[in-house]
Amino acid sequence: MAKREGQLKLGAFIYPAGHHIAAWRHPDAQADAGINFKHYVALAQAAEAAKFDLIFFADGVGTRGDNVEVLSRTAHSYVAQFEPLTLLSALSAVTDHIGLVGTASTSFNEPYHIARKFASLDHLSNGRAGWNLVTSASEFEARNFNRDSHFEHQERYERASEFAEVVTGLWDSFEDDAFPRDKESGRFFEPEKRHVLHHKGRFFQVQGPLNVARSPQGHPVIVQAGSSEAGKELAAKAGEVVFTAQQTLDEAKDFYADVKGRLAKYGRDRDDLKIMPGVFPVIGRTEAEAQAKFEELQALIHPTVGLSLISGATGGLDLSLYPLDGPIPDLPETNSSKSRQQLFIDLARRENLSIRQLYLRVAGARGHWQLVGTPEQIADQLEERFVEYGADGYNIMPPVFPTGLQDFIEGVIPELRRRGLFRSDYEGRTLRENLGLRRPANRHVQSAKAAE
Amino acid sequence: MAKREGQLKLGAFIYPAGHHIAAWRHPDAQADAGINFKHYVALAQAAEAAKFDLIFFADGVGTRGDNVEVLSRTAHSYVAQFEPLTLLSALSAVTDHIGLVGTASTSFNEPYHIARKFASLDHLSNGRAGWNLVTSASEFEARNFNRDSHFEHQERYERASEFAEVVTGLWDSFEDDAFPRDKESGRFFEPEKRHVLHHKGRFFQVQGPLNVARSPQGHPVIVQAGSSEAGKELAAKAGEVVFTAQQTLDEAKDFYADVKGRLAKYGRDRDDLKIMPGVFPVIGRTEAEAQAKFEELQALIHPTVGLSLISGATGGLDLSLYPLDGPIPDLPETNSSKSRQQLFIDLARRENLSIRQLYLRVAGARGHWQLVGTPEQIADQLEERFVEYGADGYNIMPPVFPTGLQDFIEGVIPELRRRGLFRSDYEGRTLRENLGLRRPANRHVQSAKAAE
């Protein structure tokens, strides 16, 4: 395969004080970040000045977890922060170019609301909206929505798939040129360019039409994050950006080839979907400085929070009763299959880790691709995975805001530019144009043409 | 009763091109207002410069009606416009003082989402959010949410009442001082200042807590608009601003006394709720100029739209088959009780109106209090209803934007100020402070004090 041409795409994944679980305790951090609008304005404008494709917000419709001793020591787990759609709408008024991607669950929402809000955001921002389509697997969210438990895996994805069909159908309610708004004749829209959906499915019955004009991007960009079999299939069917997490180059290449290979059966091209894994970069002028920065963050993890990260793998044993710097005690057998946490415990035994060392190991990785090093070292890694077809770009998850984002902007981005791997200015006007995604034709216009 | 002291409150009720049904066809109108963010920025900033308490957006979760010949000639009926929560969030970033009130239906929403989005908007705007709590009585909305018809009246209001209880309960999830965010000790919030709702009611089961910190106003201001018996009871229980419509001073005084009289049984004071009827002002330097302005708008009503306004009262007869400027033909009897439209038909017969004259009469009033005259005449009317305890303020519904709002700001507001009836600067920092509404204590803090 020839050396890959082109440039990679970048998202700035914003989480209030930072992505490290103890970020809010760091001296650089804004502890009240979750409800500090000025903080987000500064981050969004910095990311825009650096020509990031998009800013990205995760979401939870409820606090994740109910151990209040743990929760009260963390700004993570959606304890108390802005709701992303309102936040992104406000940010649309103080930015001009950067994409605005927010998460909304298909499990505890109605497709009409979601179609409408993202279409509205797309109009407000002149074509910069993106919807991160997720399913909710947390009982803590379910309990806020008239349920005792979340939908099981298969049902969740079937619901998500139908949800996406309804949303994209609603986005095509009006053709792009449906609105002459001709004051003279009194014709506001052309009746034949308005389409009623009449959706009746297993999960949803939605008549339509959407009461928002077709938006600048036609459809806001759909982001998707599932890595399960059902998740990859949904990405191939409906996703345009995939946010994912693979630790190694080989895993990344496999995932990339797998998902891209599923597109054809939905009539889609390989370029119709961009794979943008998360990257957690800790950047120093030297490798030692980067490592020291990382350890400074790790030292801020409160033991209660640290122990909670491995509590799922202890078979009910309360590790807080044992010395933190002592060995891991014998644990009861559990019936559950090997979780990621249990794999960590196996590792800990092999490496003879203390309890504290174990939770620090888990806290550090947290499933993301963690890069600790100099800008050149990090650029090497990003370049390799890009040119080897393991990624089309990355969602950058700085450990602490604002300094972690600044480090990336001042160190890594110039290095990527020197290598010709990242833009110096926006190519397009909309998020879709910058990502190199085609603007979808209205399905009703396509059918009319096919029938000619 | 002594002459009433104090000043009246003003809301700018914004509807895309204007409140007159043909507004979008007017030369002054922005025909694409519904998706033109700059248009709304200009209106919000003008209202703020004039010291309006709030801007107000109605909403429909679906287009009202399905007669496409009629819909295609109007920008009304929620055909195609921004969703209000996203729009208000964006406007929060370009305004500093004015209240931001948006409508959200209790019929086709979940209380957790609504509590969260308005709390988020309250944080984004530093205490300027208001929720206009409505029930949805349109089958066209119901059909977008898995239903064939809307909830019947009684059920709708019972659901709305429980919905409001859940929302306000969620807004008290955290006490105001729950977040020390102490980097040193690692304590982000005080566990005992977080309260789990555990709501289990007839319509909703919501565990909580809300994952947003208690907002600057404690609770965003709740606006309510029902004028039915159930609506007035809900206003007295949960409303803080009532948007209403009465044609005459006597009706207004009766409504005012009625609703204010219901507050005591909910342990509320008369000042805990502000009655702010809608006013549709057409303003000229002379009365003749004002009347000419009104007639210019009326002439823009397309006959198809005009006839649709009275179609409910014709017993199925298609009036478009008769000459517009001829008399009203004999109409078949209908079984339904006398609607407002039918009362208009009786009136038309007494006054010998043509079909066109009839629909113009209906279009003009549309249920709102219409004032056509000079700034002084309009100020006289507003003053009278205020000092006679028929209103605490008004929601101004200009016929056409932006000029109808400008006319009010340049003509009526200076006149109100000369009479000492309206502020020259904001008294407070939050919407609640400007409206003279108390900041609600957190219910958990109250209980703790009561228990002392």
Interface residues (C-beta under 8 A of the other chain):
Chain A: A22 W24 R25 H26 P27 A29 A31 D32 G34 I35 F37 V41 G60 V61 G62 T63 D66 V68 E69 L71 S72 R73 T74 A75 Y78 V79 A80 Q81 F82 E83 L85 T86 L87 S89 A90 L91 S92 A93 V94 F108 N109 E110 Y112 H113 R116 K117 A119 S120 L121 H123 L124 F140 R143 N144 F145 N146 R147 F174 F179 R181 K183 G186 R187 F188 F189 E190 P191 R194 V196 F204 Q205 V206 Q207 G208 P209 N211 V212 A213 L300 H302 V305
Chain B: A22 W24 R25 H26 P27 A29 A31 D32 G34 I35 F37 V41 G60 V61 G62 T63 D66 V68 E69 L71 S72 R73 T74 A75 Y78 V79 A80 Q81 F82 E83 L85 T86 L87 L88 S89 A90 L91 S92 A93 V94 F108 N109 E110 Y112 H113 R116 K117 A119 S120 L121 H123 L124 F140 R143 N144 F145 N146 R147 F174 F179 R181 K183 G186 R187 F188 F189 E190 P191 R194 V196 F204 Q205 V206 Q207 G208 P209 N211 V212 A213 L300 H302 V305
